[in-house]
Amino acid sequence: MRQRTIREAFTIKGKGLHSGLPATITFCPAPVDFGYRIKRIDLEGEPVIRVSAENVINTQRSTVLSSSGVEVATVEHALAALYGCEIDNCLIEIDTAEFPILDGSSAAYSDQIHKVGFVDQPKERVYYEVDEKIEYIDTETGSHLMLLPAERFSVHVQISFDSEILDVQSAYMEELSQFAGQISMCRTFVFIKEIEALLAKGLIKGGDLDNAIVIYDQQIQQKELDQLADIMRIERKTINETGYIMNRPLLFPNEPARHKLLDIIGDIAITGRFIRGAIIAVRPGHRVNNLFAREIMNHIRQKSDLLHVE
């Protein structure tokens, strides 16, 4: 398999999930061994951030990258699309500090990549061939992520929440070719009980029922619901039963678990390598995903150093 880049540039516009600010993002072809890099074209000198696990500085409700004091947030859905579509090299230009959330999934990114197509490049892709188990366990949250030897890349996710509406779900992607048709369109979600606290932290200013699934698993007074709707500048709704609140119905019964799988792919993309191995993740999240990605990168470096010595 040779390295790939996109055939031509494409542009997408939207708003940031947390900032609520308008964003224009352009994906550009890039040369071999370029990897993924992000250029802040709104800043003087148009600084570039290399996509790497070591450049992740924040994982609170999204993945935030920074280099030389320049930041860009909520990169995981776009990176998942690039990785899921097996694009090795791409320059991403953005005119603000946060990627657009769009519909809360990777679908628009993935669709555009398939629309413009890709070109094979004159250098072989170097895979990370997993030859031993890599594991990350977080005893505080109960998160447990493993990477096991396998002939191809696959991801198995299980999520678990203390909720009658969304308790235990699982999702499985057997190979990357399934990403576009089975995973890319699955939307992010939030519990209704989290919204007020997130807003108080200055987050989800761009959140609405077009870009997120709200888990309404504990009834609250209609007055409180109306206040939340007003703060988020969305239409008020009268809700008498618990369940899912959204403007489009669930695409799959396990759409939340599939979105967590999407997030893992985006957070693993920052290792800079395509992997031949099987990921098994229990209760994943951006923080543990990043720590897991760093552990994978350490193994990649160790293996590279051994090969160099030999």
N, C-alpha and C positions, 0 to 999 in steps of 0.2 A: 504494500500500500504506500503510495506516494503522498506527500503533504498536499494539502488543499487550501485554497483561498476562494473567496466569493468571486464570481465572474465580473461583477460591476457593483458600483456603490448604490446604496438605497438609503432613503431618509424616512424616519417615522417621527410624528409629533404627538405629544400627550402632556400629562401633568404628573408631577412627583407625588407618590403616595404620602410621604411624610411632610414634605415642604408645601405641597399644593401648588407649586410654581410651574408655569409652562416650560416644556423642555422639547428641544429638537435634537435628535440623535441620528448620526449618519454612520453607516458601516461601510468601510472602504477595503478594497483588496490590499494585501500586504505580502512582502517577499518571504522566502523560505526562512525558517528558524526565527521568525518575528514573534510568534506567539500572539497573545492578545494584549493590546495596549490601548489606553484611553487618553485622548487629548482634550483638555479643557480649552476650547477655542474662545471662550468668553473672557479668559484671563490674559494679561500681558505676557507675551512670550509663548503663549499656547503650550503650557507645560504638559508633559506626558507622564502618565502613571502606568507602570508595568503591572499587569495582573499577576499577583503572586500571593501565596498564603501569608508571607511575612509582611506584606503591605496592608493586611487587614487590621484595622484599628478599632472597629466597633462591630458588634453583632447583635445589637439590641433591635429586634424586629426586622432587621435587614443586614446585608453585608456591605460594609463601608471600607473603601480602599483609600490609602493616603500615601503620598510620596513628597518629600520636601515641603511639607505643610499644606499641600494641595489635596483636597478630598473629593471623592465622588461616591454617592450612596446608592443603595438598592440596585446593585449590579447583577444579582444572582439569576434573574429570569432571562436576561439577555445572554449571559454567559452559558446558561443551560441550553439555550437555543443553538449557540455556536457549537458547543460540545456535542449536543444531541444530533446535530446535522453533520458532525465530523468535519468541521472547519478548523484547520490548524492555526492559520495566520489571519489576523484581522485587526485593522486600526479602527477604533470607535471614536468619533468626534462628538462632543456633547457641549451644549452652550449654557449649562448650569451645573449645579452640584449634585443633582439626583437624576437617575434614569427615569423615564416615564413609566408609570405602572400599567397603563393601557387597560386591559380587562382583568388584570390581576394574575395573568398567566404568561406563558412564553409564546402563545399562538401567533401573534402578529409578527414577532421576530422570526420564528420558525417558517411561517408562510412566506415571508419576503426572501429569506435565504433560499428556499426552494424555488421561488419565482425567478430570481436572477441566476440561480444555478451556481456551480462551482467549477474551478479549473484545477487539474492536477499540476503539481509543480515539480521541477526537476531535482527532487531530493526525497529520499525515503523517509517515511514517518518512523520515529523511534518509539516503540511501545515500552511501557514499564511492565515487564513480565513478573508477576507476583510469584515468588517461590517459597514464601513463608507467611504465616498468619501475622497480620498487623491489627492491633486491637487498641481501642480507646474506651475506657469505662469511667463514667462520672457517677460516683456513689450518691452524690447529693440529689441529682435529678433522676437517677435510674437509667440514664442513657447508656447504651452499649453499642458500639460500632465496630465491625470487623471487616477486614479485606482478606479474602482467601484465594489461594491459587485456583485458576480456572482458565479454560481455553479462550473465553471471550468475556467482555464486560457485561455484568448484569447487576441489578440492584433489587433487593428485597427489603421492604420497609414495614415496620409495625409501629403504629402510634397508639397512645393510651392516654386518656384524659378522665378526670373525675367528673363525668358528665353523663346524664341519661340519654342525651341526644347524640353525642359523639364520645363514645367510650374507647373501644378497641377496634381498630381497622388495620388492614394490611393492603399492600400493593406490591406488584412484582413487574419488573421489566426484564425480559429475557435477553435482549440485546438492543444496541443503540438504534437499530433500524425501526424499532417500535416507538421511539420517542415522539416523532411528529404526529402519529395517528392515535396514540394512546395516553400520552403524558403531557404534551406541550400545552394543551388547552385547559388544563386543570387549574382552578383559581385559588388564590390565597384565601384564608379564613381568619376570623377573629371571634372570640366569645363576647357576648354583649356586656358581661360583667367587667371586661378589660377596657372597654372603650373610654370611659370617663378618665381613668388613670392615664391611659395613653395620650389622650388629648391634653391632660394636665402637664405632661412631659414635653409637649410641643410636637408630638408625633401624629400620624394619620390625618393631617390637615387636608389631604387630598382624597381621603377615603370616602367611598360611597357604595351604594348597592349595585353599581355597574362594575366595580372592580374588586369586590370582596364578598365572601359568603359570611353572614353573621349567624353565629350559633346562639339561638335564643333558648337557653336551657333552664332559665329560672325567671318566672314571671315577675315583672316590675310594674309599678303603677303607670297608667297611660300618661299621666302628667310628666313623669320622668322620661318616658319614651319620646314624648313631644319635645322636651328640652334637649335631649341628645340629637334628635333630628334637626332642630334649629341650629345647634352649635355646629353640626356637620354640614349645614345648608343643604339638606336633602328633604324630600317630601315626607310629611308626617304619615304614619300608618297606624291603623287600629289593629292591634294584635291580641287575640284572645287565647291563643294556644301556643305552647312551646314548639320549637322546630327550627327550620332554616329560614332566614330572611334574606332575600336576594331578588334581583330583577329578572334573572333567568333561572330556570330550574336546574337541579343538579344534572351534570352531564353523565356521571357515573355514580352508583350508590356509594362508592369509596373515593369520591373526588378529593376530599381532604387528604387522605393518605397518599393519593397520587400526586397532589401538590407538594407534599413533604418529600416525595421521591424526586420531583422536579428540582426542589431546593437543594437536595444533596448533589445532584448532577451539576448545578451551578456552582456550588461551593467546592466540589471536587475539581472543577475546571481550572481552579486557581493553582493546582499543582503543576500545570503546564505540560502535562503528559497524558496521552491516551493510555488506558490501562487494560491489561488482560488479567482480569480477576473478578471475583464476585464480592459485592458489598452486601452485608447484612446489617441493618440498622434498626435498633429498637429505641423508640422515643428520641429521634434526631431533632436537631434545632441548629440555628446558624452558629451559635457559640461552639457547641461540641463538633459540628461539622468542620469548622475551621481548625480546631485543635486536632481533629482526626486527619485533615488534609496536611497539616504541618508534620504530623507523624509519618505520613506517607512520603512527604518530601524528604524527610530525614533518611528514610530507607532508600529512596532513589539516589540521594547523594552518596550514601555509604556504598551502594552497589557500583556507582560510577567511579568512586575512588578506588575500589578494589580492582575494577577492570583496568583503570589507568595504571595502577601499580604493576599489575600482571603484564 
